[in-house]
Amino acid sequence: MILIIDLGNTNVKAAVFEKDTLLDVVVFEKGKIVSEIKKILKKHPISKAVMSNVASISEVKLKKIQAFVEIIFISSFTRVPFVNLYKTPKTLGVDRIALAAAAVSQFPHKNVLVVDAGSCITFDFVTAKKEYLGGAISPGIQMRFRALNHFTANLPLLVKEEASSFIGFSTKESINSGVVNGVLQEIEGVISQYKNKYLDLTVVLTGGDTNFLSKQLKSSIFANQNLLLQGLNYLLKFNTDK
């Protein structure tokens, strides 16, 4: 079994795979990573682990985990199953590399746009010829709420809700409409731009806000909250299988 460790800004998502089958997913605070990994190793016979965004964990904690299990690190130097045409490949985040790998694996010979709605909203595009071209990065939903609260004197910090109307009839409704409808229109607009150029387009929505956004989007999409984990698992197989 393989353990996938995805280090986020505040939380860690750990997943256990048996070949291509996802068996277990655990989400916990980054500060608890050593104790939580120990629990997973007691529960599952893990042979090796894959870790992304290693720069966000202390060297002390990393060495403790390495004492329990062999870890393979994914970086911009990792061999990938696509042609990377990004102009600055060394600055391409591991999460975007993994999403592109998942797109190639799950939708072969397709033009694929992956929309990752998390702390940031990223758009990543892979052609039917397995060419990664790039995409876009913009602030995520919660980041937009925090920005409005932080950079103004009187606007409150809100928690996202579905907007009942595009017209906000109070300050709270106006903020929620501006942020939520703004994100929806942005995603729909970007999808439309790609569809105008690539008629045969597959769109995949992933990330923490997948469930919240998928039921509100009008475009035809595949919703897969675990696409990043599947991409990391595929990268391990791609680099170890003979």
C-alpha positions, 0 to 999 in steps of 0.5 A, a space after each residue: 500500500 502507498 501513503 500519499 501525504 499532501 501538505 496544505 497551508 494549514 491542514 494535511 490530507 493523507 490518503 492510502 492507495 492499493 494500486 489505483 484504489 483509494 482506501 482511506 483519506 484522513 485530514 488533520 492539522 499540520 501540527 499533528 502530522 507525526 502522530 497522525 502518520 503513526 496512526 495510519 501506519 499502524 492501521 495500514 501496511 504501508 510500503 512507501 509514501 509520497 509527499 508534496 510541498 515538503 518545504 512547508 514542514 520542519 526538518 525535525 518532523 520530516 526526519 521523524 516521519 522518515 524513520 517510520 516509512 520511506 518517503 519519495 518527494 515530488 518536485 519540479 524535477 520529477 519525471 512526468 507523463 506529459 510534455 511540460 511547455 510551461 515557460 518557468 517549469 521550476 516554479 510550477 507547483 507540485 499540486 499543479 504537476 500532480 493535477 496535470 498527471 491525473 488529467 493525462 492518466 484519467 482522460 487520455 487523448 482529451 483536452 483537459 482543463 482542471 479547475 482546483 478550487 481551494 485556497 487559490 483557484 488554479 486552472 491547468 490545461 493539458 492538450 490531447 497530445 499530452 502537452 501541459 501549456 499552463 493556465 491561471 491562478 486567482 484568489 480562492 473563495 475564503 481568500 476573497 472574503 478575508 481580503 474584503 475584511 482585512 483591507 476595509 474598515 467596516 466589512 465583516 468576515 463572512 463564511 460562504 453561502 450559496 447566493 440566493 440572488 445576484 442582487 445583494 439586499 444587505 451588506 452581508 448579501 452583497 459581499 456573499 453575492 460578490 464573492 460567490 457569484 464572482 467566482 462562479 462567473 469567473 470559472 464559467 468565463 474561463 471554461 468558455 474561453 477554453 471551449 471557444 479554442 478547444 471544442 473537445 474539452 473535458 473540465 474537471 473540478 477539484 479542491 476543497 470547494 468542489 461540492 460547494 461550487 459543482 452544484 451551482 456551475 452551469 457548465 458540464 464538468 466532472 467533480 472529483 475532490 480527490 484528483 490531486 491525491 490520485 495524481 500524486 499516486 500516479 506520479 509515484 507509479 510512473 516513476 517506479 514502475 518498470 
